[in-house]
């Protein structure tokens, strides 16, 4: 695997990993938009910036931009939009990827009554469909942002674990999430007593590659995902995301 491809995949995982809506923000969604700003650090340098727009309790839009040295090595500009039904289940997903010369567009829809998901990936530059499939789903499923949303709402205590059905339209799996320890996390926003969680999405559970995904959520009533860490093989390294700013319009 080349460094450029590794970086692109790592940043893609960053985009999938970030999301979720503050419960207070969801209640006020009809009159406000919550925006979460994250920085992504890779090998002690700023690798990217992520913006999460919680437009309502049913729609999340995410944007990821590579920056600094990483952007010079491999420019990434991805846009991800997920809409949910009134129960928070996946409904439609649109993912636009611009990574170096690669320009793809993904559309997925989820029908929990039929228990089917459809997935279409198109090469925009060549205007051809590269992947198209329909697969079975167990009714209500979530993407990783929806799973994080559920985690914020339930906020399990350390020592507990649970599973949640995850799907991107192409693959579906039951993912285990484990509540591990209480920690004090230092970020640009300040210090926050938090709980560390691990989502077991790697090693064939959802992604074939080896790795670990950790999420720290604040112990206050907001349960903000204040920090995320993705540990990948040594040739990629570790990417750490920290929440830098919260806006509400």
Residue pairs with C-beta under 8 A, 6 or more apart in sequence:
1 235
3 73
3 74
3 235
4 73
4 74
4 100
6 232
6 235
6 236
7 42
7 47
7 66
7 70
7 73
7 74
7 76
7 236
8 74
8 76
8 99
8 100
8 102
9 209
9 236
10 42
10 230
10 232
10 236
10 239
11 40
11 47
11 48
11 64
11 66
11 70
11 76
11 78
11 99
11 239
12 78
12 97
12 99
13 207
13 211
13 213
13 230
13 232
13 239
14 40
14 48
14 50
14 64
14 228
14 230
14 239
14 241
15 50
15 62
15 64
15 78
15 80
16 80
16 143
16 144
16 145
16 168
17 144
17 148
17 213
17 215
17 228
17 230
17 241
18 36
18 38
18 50
18 52
18 62
18 145
18 148
18 225
18 228
18 241
19 52
19 60
19 62
19 82
19 143
19 144
19 145
19 146
19 148
19 149
20 52
20 60
20 145
20 148
20 149
20 151
20 152
20 225
21 29
21 34
21 54
21 57
21 60
21 149
21 152
22 34
22 54
22 152
22 222
22 223
22 224
23 152
23 153
23 222
23 223
24 221
24 222
25 32
25 34
25 54
25 248
26 54
26 56
26 57
28 248
29 54
29 55
29 56
29 57
30 56
32 248
32 249
33 53
33 54
33 55
33 248
33 249
34 53
34 54
34 246
34 247
34 248
35 51
35 52
35 53
35 54
35 245
35 246
35 247
35 248
35 249
36 51
36 52
36 54
36 224
36 243
36 245
36 246
37 49
37 50
37 51
37 52
37 243
37 244
37 245
37 246
37 247
38 49
38 50
38 51
38 52
38 228
38 241
38 242
38 243
38 244
39 46
39 48
39 49
39 50
39 188
39 241
39 242
39 244
40 46
40 47
40 48
40 49
40 50
40 239
40 240
40 241
41 47
41 239
41 240
41 241
41 242
42 48
42 70
42 237
42 238
42 239
43 237
45 68
45 69
45 70
46 67
46 68
47 66
47 67
47 68
47 69
47 70
47 239
48 64
48 65
48 66
48 67
48 70
48 71
48 76
49 64
49 65
49 67
50 62
50 63
50 64
50 65
50 241
51 62
51 63
52 60
52 61
52 62
53 60
53 61
53 62
53 63
54 60
55 61
57 84
57 88
58 83
58 84
58 85
58 86
58 91
59 81
59 82
59 83
59 84
60 81
60 82
60 145
61 79
61 80
61 81
62 78
62 79
62 80
62 81
62 145
63 77
63 78
63 79
63 80
64 76
64 77
64 78
64 80
65 71
65 76
65 77
66 74
66 75
66 76
66 77
70 76
74 99
74 100
75 98
75 99
75 100
76 98
76 99
76 100
77 98
77 99
78 95
78 96
78 97
78 98
78 99
79 95
79 96
80 93
80 94
80 95
80 96
81 93
81 94
81 95
82 90
82 92
82 93
82 143
82 145
82 146
83 91
83 92
83 93
84 90
84 91
84 146
85 91
85 112
87 140
88 140
88 142
88 146
88 149
88 150
89 110
89 112
89 139
89 140
89 141
89 142
89 146
90 108
90 110
90 117
90 140
90 141
90 142
90 143
90 146
90 167
90 169
91 109
91 110
92 107
92 108
92 109
92 110
93 106
93 107
93 108
93 109
93 110
93 143
93 168
93 169
94 105
94 106
94 107
95 105
95 106
95 107
95 108
96 104
96 105
96 106
97 103
97 104
97 105
97 106
101 125
103 123
103 124
103 125
104 121
104 122
104 123
104 124
104 130
105 121
105 122
105 124
106 119
106 120
106 121
106 122
106 169
107 119
107 120
107 122
108 117
108 118
108 119
108 120
108 168
108 169
108 170
109 117
109 118
109 169
110 116
110 117
110 137
110 141
110 167
110 169
111 117
112 137
112 139
112 140
112 141
115 136
115 137
115 138
115 139
116 134
116 135
116 136
116 137
117 134
117 135
117 136
117 137
117 141
117 167
117 169
117 170
117 172
118 133
118 134
118 169
119 131
119 132
119 133
119 134
119 135
119 168
119 169
119 170
120 129
120 131
120 132
121 129
121 130
121 131
121 132
122 128
122 129
122 130
123 129
123 130
131 170
133 170
135 169
135 170
135 171
135 172
136 172
137 165
137 167
137 172
138 165
138 172
140 165
141 165
141 166
141 167
141 172
142 149
142 150
142 164
142 165
142 166
142 167
143 166
143 167
143 168
144 166
144 199
144 201
147 164
147 166
147 175
147 177
147 199
148 215
148 225
150 164
151 177
151 197
151 215
151 217
152 217
152 223
152 225
153 223
154 162
155 195
155 217
155 223
156 162
156 177
156 179
156 197
157 179
157 195
158 179
158 180
158 181
158 182
158 195
159 179
160 178
160 179
161 176
161 177
161 178
161 179
162 176
162 177
163 174
163 175
163 176
163 177
164 174
164 175
164 177
165 172
165 173
165 174
165 175
166 172
166 173
166 174
166 175
166 201
166 206
167 173
171 206
173 205
173 206
175 199
175 200
175 201
175 205
175 206
176 199
176 200
176 205
177 197
177 198
177 199
177 200
178 197
178 198
178 200
179 195
179 196
179 197
180 195
180 196
180 197
180 198
181 195
181 196
182 193
182 194
182 195
182 196
182 219
183 193
183 194
183 195
183 196
183 216
184 191
184 192
184 193
184 194
185 191
185 192
185 194
185 216
185 226
185 227
187 226
187 227
187 242
187 243
187 244
188 242
188 243
188 244
188 245
189 226
189 243
189 244
189 245
189 246
192 216
192 218
192 219
192 220
192 224
192 226
193 218
193 219
193 220
194 216
194 217
194 218
194 219
194 226
194 227
195 216
195 217
195 219
196 214
196 215
196 216
197 214
197 215
197 216
197 217
198 212
198 213
198 214
198 215
199 213
199 215
200 213
201 207
201 213
202 209
202 210
202 211
202 212
202 213
203 209
203 210
203 211
209 232
209 233
210 232
210 233
211 230
211 231
211 232
211 233
212 229
212 230
212 231
213 228
213 229
213 230
213 231
214 228
214 229
214 230
214 231
215 225
215 227
215 228
216 225
216 226
216 227
216 228
217 223
217 224
217 225
217 226
218 224
218 226
224 243
224 246
225 243
226 242
226 243
227 240
227 241
227 242
227 243
228 240
228 241
229 238
229 239
229 240
229 241
230 238
230 239
230 240
230 241
231 238
232 238
232 239
